[in-house]
Amino acid sequence: MSFNIRYDNPDDGENWWEFRKSEVVTLLNHYHPDFFGLQEALPHQSDFIASKLQDYDHIGHGRDGIGTNSEGVPLFFNKDKYQLLKSELFWLSETPDKPSIGWDASLNRIVVYGGFKNKESGETIHVFNCHFDHLGAKAREKSAELLMKYLNQHQLLDEQIIVMGDLNCLPMDKPIKILSQHLKDCFSENIDGSYGPIGTFNAFDTQKVLTKRIDYIFVRNIMVSSYRAIDDKRKINLYPSDHLPVLIKF
């Protein structure tokens, strides 16, 4: 699952994190994915989610560096089913090994990577959680190129790969085309077909027909059985976040 949970902003009124957080946890517990990647998660948001889930551990830190009160893209995994073999965080910039803003981006942007072993089968899987910049078109394109360069340099293209996140791109945009050269977009590459709305960005508007698909899960060397954009509502009929979670089964 990929899920932009919307950062904790008191100006969101009835959609404020304090009012949503318990139902975000309920949603995560209900679907109980083996892996889920969050975006826009401030440290206290990640900590709250971690404290309410029994079977998970997570990796990653804020985009401004370790110990900063900055947004992150933490990657949670079911620790009963998967063993963490290695992890890395890098910046989507010309200097990916240190906190930095890349190209024409408005903010620091990061990727969290984890290599995992399935405790039952012994198979390994490589999972990447990303958040591309919302303003910089060049930054989004270069971020896609940097991600593919990482996969090539680390000789991962023959391995099982999942790449997910809020990419702030529409399907016809160049960054998506760059990723699609070597990865499969699970929206269209699955056995059962896509279920739920096409769009994933809802802007907390429950009346809107959702057509803006900017959240993705890509795979390589993995057979995907189903894809779903989850449009579940809170008890008061509002969305849990301004993005829909995206869920695949493989």
C-alpha positions as CSV (number, residue, x, y, z in Angstrom):
1,M,0.0,0.0,0.0
2,S,1.1,3.5,-0.8
3,F,-0.7,6.2,1.3
4,N,-0.1,10.0,1.5
5,I,-1.6,10.6,4.9
6,R,-1.4,14.5,4.7
7,Y,0.8,16.3,7.1
8,D,-0.5,17.5,10.5
9,N,-2.0,20.9,9.6
10,P,-4.4,22.4,12.1
11,D,-5.7,24.7,9.3
12,D,-7.4,21.6,7.8
13,G,-10.4,22.1,10.1
14,E,-12.6,19.0,10.3
15,N,-9.9,17.2,8.2
16,W,-7.2,17.9,10.8
17,W,-4.9,15.0,11.6
18,E,-6.1,14.9,15.2
19,F,-9.6,14.1,14.0
20,R,-8.4,11.6,11.3
21,K,-5.6,9.7,12.9
22,S,-7.5,7.0,14.7
23,E,-9.4,6.1,11.5
24,V,-6.2,6.1,9.5
25,V,-4.9,3.5,11.9
26,T,-8.2,1.6,11.6
27,L,-7.9,1.6,7.8
28,L,-4.3,0.3,8.0
29,N,-5.3,-2.4,10.5
30,H,-8.2,-3.5,8.3
31,Y,-6.3,-4.0,5.1
32,H,-3.1,-5.0,6.9
33,P,-0.7,-4.9,4.0
34,D,2.7,-6.6,4.2
35,F,4.3,-3.4,3.3
36,F,3.0,0.2,3.3
37,G,4.8,3.4,2.4
38,L,3.5,6.7,3.8
39,Q,4.1,10.2,2.4
40,E,3.9,13.5,4.2
41,A,4.4,11.8,7.6
42,L,5.8,14.0,10.3
43,P,7.7,12.1,13.1
44,H,4.8,12.2,15.5
45,Q,2.4,10.9,12.9
46,S,4.7,8.0,12.1
47,D,5.2,7.4,15.9
48,F,1.4,7.4,16.5
49,I,0.8,4.9,13.7
50,A,3.7,2.7,14.8
51,S,2.3,2.7,18.4
52,K,-1.1,1.4,17.3
53,L,0.0,-1.4,15.0
54,Q,1.1,-4.7,16.4
55,D,3.0,-6.5,13.6
56,Y,5.1,-3.8,12.0
57,D,8.4,-2.2,12.1
58,H,9.5,0.7,9.9
59,I,12.5,2.5,8.4
60,G,13.2,6.0,7.3
61,H,13.6,9.5,8.8
62,G,12.7,13.1,7.9
63,R,13.8,14.7,4.7
64,D,15.8,17.4,6.5
65,G,18.0,14.8,8.2
66,I,18.1,12.4,11.2
67,G,16.5,13.9,14.3
68,T,14.7,16.7,12.4
69,N,11.0,17.4,12.8
70,S,10.5,17.1,9.0
71,E,8.2,15.1,6.7
72,G,9.3,11.6,5.9
73,V,8.3,8.7,3.7
74,P,8.6,5.9,6.2
75,L,8.3,2.3,5.0
76,F,6.5,-0.1,7.3
77,F,6.8,-3.8,6.9
78,N,5.2,-6.9,8.6
79,K,8.1,-8.0,10.8
80,D,6.5,-11.4,11.4
81,K,6.6,-12.2,7.7
82,Y,9.7,-10.2,6.5
83,Q,13.2,-9.8,7.7
84,L,14.9,-6.5,6.9
85,L,18.2,-7.2,5.2
86,K,19.3,-3.6,4.4
87,S,18.0,-0.1,4.2
88,E,18.9,3.2,2.8
89,L,17.6,6.7,2.5
90,F,18.7,9.0,-0.3
91,W,17.8,12.5,-1.6
92,L,16.3,13.2,-5.0
93,S,18.9,15.7,-6.0
94,E,22.3,16.1,-7.5
95,T,23.8,15.1,-4.1
96,P,21.7,12.2,-3.0
97,D,23.9,11.3,-0.1
98,K,23.1,14.4,2.0
99,P,20.1,16.6,2.7
100,S,19.5,18.7,-0.4
101,I,17.0,20.2,-2.8
102,G,17.3,18.9,-6.3
103,W,17.0,20.9,-9.6
104,D,13.9,23.1,-9.6
105,A,12.2,21.4,-6.6
106,S,10.6,23.5,-3.9
107,L,11.6,21.2,-1.0
108,N,14.0,18.4,-0.1
109,R,12.6,15.1,-1.5
110,I,13.7,11.6,-0.5
111,V,13.4,7.9,-1.2
112,V,13.4,5.2,1.5
113,Y,14.6,1.8,0.4
114,G,14.4,-1.6,2.1
115,G,15.7,-5.0,1.1
116,F,13.7,-7.8,2.7
117,K,13.6,-11.6,3.0
118,N,10.4,-13.5,3.2
119,K,10.8,-15.6,6.3
120,E,8.7,-18.4,4.9
121,S,10.0,-18.7,1.3
122,G,13.4,-17.2,1.6
123,E,12.8,-14.9,-1.4
124,T,14.1,-11.4,-1.4
125,I,12.2,-8.3,-2.4
126,H,13.3,-4.7,-2.8
127,V,10.9,-1.9,-1.9
128,F,11.2,1.8,-2.6
129,N,8.9,4.5,-1.2
130,C,9.1,8.0,-2.8
131,H,7.6,11.4,-2.8
132,F,8.4,13.6,-5.9
133,D,8.2,17.4,-5.7
134,H,4.9,19.0,-6.4
135,L,6.2,22.1,-8.2
136,G,9.4,21.3,-10.0
137,A,8.8,19.5,-13.3
138,K,12.5,19.1,-14.0
139,A,12.9,17.7,-10.5
140,R,10.3,15.1,-11.1
141,E,11.8,14.0,-14.4
142,K,15.3,13.9,-12.9
143,S,14.0,12.1,-9.8
144,A,12.6,9.3,-12.1
145,E,16.0,9.1,-13.8
146,L,17.9,9.0,-10.5
147,L,15.7,6.2,-9.3
148,M,16.3,4.1,-12.4
149,K,20.0,4.9,-12.2
150,Y,20.0,3.5,-8.6
151,L,18.2,0.3,-9.7
152,N,20.8,-0.2,-12.5
153,Q,23.9,0.6,-10.4
154,H,22.8,-1.8,-7.7
155,Q,22.0,-4.5,-10.2
156,L,18.4,-4.8,-9.0
157,L,16.6,-5.1,-12.3
158,D,16.7,-8.9,-12.2
159,E,15.3,-8.9,-8.7
160,Q,11.7,-8.5,-7.4
161,I,11.1,-4.7,-7.1
162,I,8.3,-2.5,-5.8
163,V,8.4,1.2,-6.3
164,M,5.6,3.3,-4.8
165,G,4.7,6.7,-3.7
166,D,3.1,10.1,-4.4
167,L,4.9,11.0,-7.7
168,N,2.9,14.2,-8.3
169,C,2.6,13.2,-12.0
170,L,-0.2,12.2,-14.3
171,P,0.2,8.9,-16.2
172,M,1.1,10.7,-19.5
173,D,3.9,12.8,-17.9
174,K,7.5,12.1,-18.7
175,P,8.6,10.9,-15.3
176,I,6.0,8.1,-15.5
177,K,7.1,7.2,-19.0
178,I,10.7,7.0,-17.7
179,L,9.7,4.6,-14.9
180,S,7.4,2.6,-17.2
181,Q,10.3,1.7,-19.5
182,H,11.5,-0.9,-17.0
183,L,8.7,-1.1,-14.4
184,K,5.0,-2.1,-14.6
185,D,2.3,0.3,-13.5
186,C,0.0,-1.9,-11.3
187,F,-3.0,0.2,-12.3
188,S,-2.9,-1.4,-15.8
189,E,-0.6,-4.4,-15.2
190,N,-2.7,-6.8,-13.0
191,I,-4.8,-9.9,-13.4
192,D,-8.2,-8.7,-12.1
193,G,-8.2,-5.1,-13.4
194,S,-8.3,-1.9,-11.4
195,Y,-10.9,-1.4,-8.8
196,G,-12.1,1.9,-7.4
197,P,-11.7,5.4,-8.6
198,I,-9.2,6.2,-11.3
199,G,-7.9,9.3,-9.5
200,T,-6.1,9.2,-6.2
201,F,-6.0,12.9,-5.2
202,N,-9.3,14.0,-3.6
203,A,-8.4,17.3,-1.9
204,F,-10.8,16.2,0.9
205,D,-13.7,16.8,-1.5
206,T,-16.2,14.0,-1.1
207,Q,-18.4,15.3,-3.9
208,K,-15.7,15.3,-6.6
209,V,-15.3,12.6,-9.3
210,L,-11.7,11.5,-8.8
211,T,-9.7,11.6,-12.0
212,K,-6.2,12.9,-10.9
213,R,-4.0,9.8,-10.5
214,I,-0.7,10.9,-9.0
215,D,-0.1,8.0,-6.5
216,Y,1.5,4.8,-7.9
217,I,2.8,1.4,-7.3
218,F,5.2,0.0,-9.9
219,V,6.7,-3.5,-9.9
220,R,9.2,-5.6,-11.7
221,N,9.5,-9.4,-11.8
222,I,6.3,-9.6,-9.8
223,M,2.9,-11.0,-10.8
224,V,0.2,-8.6,-9.6
225,S,-3.2,-10.1,-9.0
226,S,-5.2,-7.0,-8.1
227,Y,-5.1,-3.2,-7.8
228,R,-7.4,-1.0,-5.8
229,A,-7.7,2.7,-5.0
230,I,-9.4,2.7,-1.6
231,D,-12.1,5.4,-1.3
232,D,-13.3,4.3,2.1
233,K,-14.8,7.2,4.3
234,R,-14.5,8.1,7.9
235,K,-17.6,7.6,10.1
236,I,-18.6,11.2,9.4
237,N,-18.4,10.6,5.7
238,L,-15.1,12.5,5.1
239,Y,-11.9,11.0,3.6
240,P,-9.1,9.8,5.9
241,S,-6.7,11.9,3.9
242,D,-6.5,14.1,0.8
243,H,-5.1,11.2,-1.1
244,L,-6.6,7.7,-1.5
245,P,-4.5,4.8,-0.4
246,V,-3.4,2.5,-3.3
247,L,-3.3,-1.3,-2.6
248,I,-2.0,-4.2,-4.7
249,K,-1.9,-7.9,-4.1
250,F,0.9,-9.9,-5.6
